[in-house]
Every structure is written in structure tokens, then in C-alpha cells.
């Protein structure tokens, strides 16, 4: 039986040459046949890992899979963040892979090294924050959702930043640019379960002890 990583590699090859992922039902069917289902994977940490892995092959598929995993807004927010993290990780891998083929003339430049360092540091921070906030998001109700939003408020823009940096690193590489364009499309094609403004409100109200269910917006 194929693993999620092996399937993700197949999804990426299947998508070669196009930006829009199109109909992902075939990908989801293959995942289900391999046992990657909500019934088979019940541990939340394992679900996040699987989503990040699948996102490396096709973000659109991963976002759809995340919808089947979601059990409440807090977990849905964390799973969405996990997909965005997976997309950023794949962008980093592609950038490093492509720039290494251009030799020391490019890899030896401080600008290249600094950009790769920023991406790597950002990814490490995203992983650590998502893992920490996932534990805190197990709390009930508004508290758990606020903790999940803390992670998403950082991961979403940082994932965008990593992909943007990856584009700059491989500037002039047409093949690499096409592959990164797929990732950028997936990042922007799906809205977060909780909008940025609402997430900030929920986190802020939680911090100062206001119950968002008992107060109107922006009060």
C-alpha cells in the first residue's frame, strides 16, 4: 500500500505543466484507498502531518482532505494552517533543489544564502508554533479557537512569505517558477476557516477576558 508521501509525489507529477489542480477527486480516492481517511487517522497530530505531506504534492487536494478531518472550528483552523505549512515547505525544497543546479555562482552569493536562511528559520518557527498551539487548542470553546487562531495568524502570512522568497531565489528559472506558481495558486485559492480580522478579534478578546459569544463585534 502506498504511503501519503508516495501518493503526494504522484499528485505532483500528475499536475505537471498546469497551475490549476482541476478536479482532485481522483487524488482523494487514491488517498482513501490507501487508508488516509478520517476514520483511519484519528490522532490530530498525525492528521496535521499527513496534510502537510499531501500539500507537498497538491495543495488543493490537501485542503479538501482537511475538510474531511475537521471536527470543529479550532481543529479546522489548525488543519488549514498545516496545509499552508506543507505548501511552504515544498516551496523551500524546490527553491533549494533548483538553485543548487546553478552551482556556486548562485549558491555562493550572500543574497541566496540569506534568503534560504530566512525560509528555513521561518519554517522551523511555524512547525514549533503549530505544535505548541495545537496542544493549547484542545481547550473547550472560544479558548481553544483563540489558541488555534494564534497559530494561523502567524502561519498564513509566513507561508506566503516563504513562497515569495522562493520565487526570488530562483529568479530566471522558468521550470522552477512554474512549480512555485502551482503552490502560490493553491495558497490563494482557498480562504481560511476564520478570517484574519475575526481571528484577531477572537485572540484579543480571549487575552483580555471578553467572551466573544456574549458581546457584539468590535465592542
C-alpha positions in Angstrom: 0.0 0.0 0.0 1.3 3.4 -0.9 2.2 6.0 1.7 0.8 9.5 1.8 4.3 10.8 0.7 4.4 8.4 -2.3 0.9 9.4 -3.3 1.8 13.1 -3.0 4.8 12.6 -5.3 2.3 11.1 -7.8 -0.1 14.0 -7.4 2.7 16.4 -8.2 3.7 14.5 -11.4 0.1 14.3 -12.5 -0.2 18.1 -12.2 2.9 18.9 -14.2 2.5 21.7 -16.7 -0.6 23.3 -15.2 -1.2 25.7 -12.4 -4.9 24.9 -11.5 -5.1 21.5 -9.9 -8.5 20.9 -11.5 -10.7 18.1 -10.2 -8.9 16.4 -7.3 -11.4 13.6 -6.8 -9.0 11.0 -8.2 -6.4 12.1 -5.7 -8.8 11.8 -2.8 -9.9 8.4 -4.0 -6.3 7.2 -4.0 -5.8 8.6 -0.5 -9.0 6.8 0.7 -7.8 3.5 -0.9 -4.5 3.9 1.0 -6.3 4.4 4.3 -5.8 8.1 4.6 -9.3 8.8 5.9 -10.9 10.5 8.9 -11.8 7.1 10.3 -8.3 5.6 10.0 -6.4 8.6 11.2 -7.8 9.9 14.4 -4.8 11.5 16.1 -4.8 15.2 15.4 -1.0 15.5 15.2 -0.9 12.7 12.7 -3.6 14.4 10.7 -1.6 17.6 10.6 1.5 15.7 9.4 -0.4 13.9 6.7 -2.0 17.2 5.5 1.4 18.8 5.2 2.7 15.8 3.3 -0.2 15.7 0.9 0.1 19.5 0.4 3.6 19.0 -0.9 2.1 17.2 -3.9 -1.1 19.1 -4.3 -2.4 21.8 -2.0 -5.9 21.7 -3.5 -6.1 18.0 -2.5 -4.8 18.7 0.9 -7.3 21.5 1.6 -10.1 19.1 0.5 -8.8 16.4 2.8 -8.6 18.9 5.6 -12.3 19.5 5.3 -13.0 15.8 6.0 -10.7 15.8 9.0 -12.2 18.9 10.6 -14.1 18.5 13.9 -15.0 22.0 14.9 -13.6 25.4 14.0 -10.4 25.2 16.2 -9.2 22.0 14.5 -10.3 23.2 11.1 -8.1 26.2 11.6 -5.2 24.1 12.7 -5.6 21.8 9.7 -5.8 24.7 7.3 -2.5 26.0 8.8 -0.9 22.6 8.4 -1.7 22.6 4.7 -0.2 26.1 4.3 2.9 24.9 6.2 3.2 21.9 3.8 3.0 24.2 0.8 5.7 26.5 2.2 7.9 23.5 3.0 7.6 22.3 -0.6 8.4 25.8 -2.0 11.5 25.8 0.1 12.5 22.4 -1.1 12.0 23.3 -4.7 13.9 26.6 -4.3 16.9 24.8 -2.8 16.8 22.0 -5.3 16.7 24.4 -8.3 19.3 26.8 -7.0 21.8 24.0 -6.3 21.7 23.1 -10.0 23.0 26.5 -10.9 26.2 26.0 -9.0 28.4 28.0 -6.7 27.9 31.1 -8.9 24.5 31.4 -7.4 24.6 29.4 -4.1 27.8 31.3 -3.1 26.0 34.6 -3.2 25.1 36.1 0.2 21.7 37.1 -1.1 20.9 33.5 -1.9 22.2 32.2 1.4 20.4 34.8 3.4 17.1 34.1 1.6 17.4 30.4 2.1 18.2 31.0 5.8 15.1 33.2 6.2 12.9 30.5 4.7 14.4 27.7 6.8 14.1 29.7 10.0 10.5 30.7 9.2 9.6 27.1 8.6 11.1 25.9 11.8 9.2 28.6 13.7 5.9 27.6 12.0 6.4 24.0 12.9 7.1 24.7 16.6 4.3 27.2 17.0 1.7 25.0 15.3 2.7 22.1 17.5 2.5 24.2 20.7 -0.8 25.9 19.8 -2.3 22.6 18.8 -1.9 21.4 22.4 -3.5 24.6 23.7 -6.3 24.4 21.2 -7.6 21.3 22.8 -9.4 23.6 25.4 -13.1 24.0 25.0 -15.0 26.6 23.1 -13.7 30.1 22.5 -10.4 29.5 24.4 -9.4 26.6 22.1 -10.4 28.5 19.0 -8.4 31.5 20.1 -5.3 29.3 20.6 -5.8 27.8 17.1 -6.1 31.3 15.6 -2.8 32.4 17.2 -1.1 29.7 15.1 -2.9 30.6 11.9 -2.3 34.3 12.2 1.4 33.6 12.1 1.5 30.6 9.7 -0.7 32.0 6.9 1.3 35.2 6.1 4.6 33.4 6.8 3.7 30.7 4.3 3.1 33.4 1.7 6.4 35.0 2.6 8.3 31.8 2.2 6.8 31.1 -1.2 7.5 34.7 -2.3 11.1 34.4 -1.1 11.4 31.1 -3.0 10.4 32.9 -6.2 13.1 35.5 -5.7 15.7 32.8 -5.1 15.1 31.0 -8.4 14.6 34.2 -10.4 15.1 33.4 -14.1 14.4 29.6 -13.7 11.3 29.0 -15.8 10.7 25.4 -14.7 11.1 26.3 -11.0 8.8 29.2 -11.4 6.1 27.1 -12.9 6.3 24.7 -10.0 6.2 27.5 -7.5 3.2 29.1 -9.3 1.2 25.9 -8.5 1.9 26.4 -4.9 1.1 30.1 -4.9 -2.2 29.3 -6.7 -3.1 26.8 -4.0 -2.3 29.2 -1.2 -4.5 31.9 -2.6 -7.4 29.7 -4.0 -8.7 28.8 -0.5 -9.9 31.1 2.2 -9.0 30.4 5.8 -11.8 28.9 8.1 -11.6 32.1 10.2 -10.9 35.4 8.5 -7.9 37.4 9.6 -10.0 40.1 11.3 -12.1 37.7 13.1 -9.1 35.7 14.3 -7.5 38.8 15.7 -10.7 39.7 17.5 -11.0 36.2 19.0 -7.4 36.2 20.2 -7.6 39.7 21.6 -10.9 39.1 23.4 -9.6 35.9 24.9 -6.5 37.7 26.1 -8.5 40.4 28.0 -11.2 38.1 29.2 -14.1 39.0 27.0 -16.5 36.2 25.9 -17.0 36.7 22.1 -20.3 34.8 22.3 -21.8 37.4 24.7 -20.6 40.6 23.1 -21.1 42.2 19.7 -18.4 42.5 17.1 -15.9 45.3 17.6 -17.1 46.3 21.0 
